[in-house]
Amino acid sequence: MKLAVVGTGYVGLVSGVCLAAKGHDVTCVDINPAIVDRLNRAEPTIYEEGLPELLKEVRDSGRFRATTQITEALDGSDLVLIAVGTPSENGVIDLKYIRQVAGEIGAYIKTAGRHISVVVKSTVVPGTTDTVVREEIEAASGFKHPAFGLGMNPEFLREGEAIEDFAEPDRIVLGNEDPETLARLEELYAPWSVDKVRVNTRTAEMIKYANNALLATQISAVNEIANLAAALGGIDVLDVVGGVHLDKRWNPILEAGARAKPQILTYLVPGCGFGGSCFPKDVQALRSQGEQNGLPMRMMNAVLDVNDAQPSQVLDIVERDLPDLSGKRVLVLGLAFKPGTDDVRESASLKIVDQLVAKGADVVAHDPIAVDHFKKAVGPAGEQVRYVEDWEAEVASAQVVIVATKWPDYAVLTSQDLSGKLLFDARRMFPPAQVGGAQYLSIGRRIA
């Protein structure tokens, strides 16, 4: 199938490249000529494991190209995926890019002389595709749906593992408002033999939000339990969740007593909060939509409140043992919101660093790939931070070491001389016994 993908961020570029790898003919659209030039040279504009090799493969095969001209991409395409950004403004989703692209597609449809299916891939609140997108296309084209097709095909990609997630999905949601669009979505995803959920576009939109909201709820719930465990003392919350993880409803027992160990259990491990481009924004948008419809959304408020306060647990716990951080050297390891990505949006490290600087600490920071993005995002506090490439050389002079992102690079920390230092393991990367010599601190643990 020949298709257009509008937007070349995490969702658009990964989707376009992976669909091309399955044999489709894909043209990606971006308004930035520099991005288009780089993509046409097979140079990824985002960091994602496996993307450079796959992009080169599909570019060399002729199945992938990029352009700044949406009309060029739409020529000959029966289906277009909208994968532009949906930023949040005070917790409310901003649809200006969705509206703009829908209008441009509508203008093309006006003279195209054929049926084209417009499928939203971006995360949008329920009711967007069949109202906002439809209305923009109708206004620009002069046609009424179903003279053109409407669909919604949400993504479930984890940053850092997006290529794998697209190549081996656990389900594909085919949201549609007309039979022609459903048929095209079926053709698009014919190479995948997985569960396919065929629903209307509002349901498809809600599936994505419900998925992320429930995962975020698990994280905030276990973090609140961890905070209580630390306040009570004499409890390591990892022992608690270890017992919870053995509940067969979470972790089914297989033959011969083996356990399934599903990935859902990774969302039941305490830490310093969730971040990234999806969970915070999506929970905020769902809360806002509920409130606009007269629902107080108490659970979503609680999830966000717990997560917003969670990074502060790091300094609160450190200050119990080191009340005055002024002038103390603190080495922060990890600035991205999770390993495997250079994305720092809503990263806990933004708040941790800001609070450390406010306390007068001498902050040294490291991340394998996210430093440049962090510098842009952290604000004025970042000017007082020293960023280093050789973090191991900084351990000796640090009085406090904070592991804020679970990068594999930091596994060698256990071989360092940590005598007399505070080690705050915000992601529970190390068993306490492995960091002999250091005073081990973490979320949800106060044994002494």
C-alpha angles and dihedrals in degrees: 000000000000112000143164125226116199111205130034103212124114093300101037099043096042091046093047095048094045093048090050089051088059091056104269122132106241133188116186121204128211129162092219111089092200091058092047092050092051093048091050087054088052092249112140116228093204132049113249129147112255094007099110093056095044094046091053091049096053094040091052090047091056093238095110133051138149133223141174091221115086091193090058090053093046095051106108094358119128093189134036126193117210107212104160126136123280103198123192122242111194089333094310120112114248111219098183094115092045090051093047095051093043089054092050091050090048091053089053093048089054091074102019096097093210141078115269126184115222111203124186114221096168118095107260132166118263112280096031101107098046094044117022098030094040093048094049092050093046092050093049098040103037089227129112124226127288088041081083127027129251127202143157121211110176122204126229100193124150112212109246090026100048097118091052092045093052094044093047108028124177091217140352120219114213105194113184145164098198139032094244092058092046090052091051092048089050089053092046093054098034091112090066121078100198137111109297119200113209111197141134119279096259091055091047090052092049093049090061094048094043090050094053095039093054093048090049090049091056091052095049092044094054090044091055090050089049092053091052091049090054092047092052095046129210091070132101105201091210087068088051096050089042087063092044091050089062092064102115091223088066097030114025120214112240130196117312091016096291118147128235093221095199120201090245087081090069087070089058096065120100123241144139096294142285124282141160133099098301121039100049095040095043095048090048091050093048090049092049093048090050093050091049087056095050098263118126093212093211095174094052090049090053093048091053094043093053092046094047091055098040099087088057088065087075095062094036091058095041091051092057087069099027107030096176113053094170109128093359115134112237121187112206113199113199130023103181116091089244138358120274096041140072091217113124098174109138089352114168087227090070091064095037093054093043091052093046092053090048088055090054096250121157098240124202116181139191138182127164094231113351104073097102093050091045093053090056094046104041098067128207094342089066091067089069094051124095111218117206138188098202101056094168090065089058098055095082094058096042120099092191127033118193119193101203101162125039097233113163087228089075095058089094089064088094090066092057125096101255097168113151094004132120111237113194109194100194093175099042090243096152135044105239092241090063094063100059115177095030127093100244117217130173146152113292098011130104110148101158 
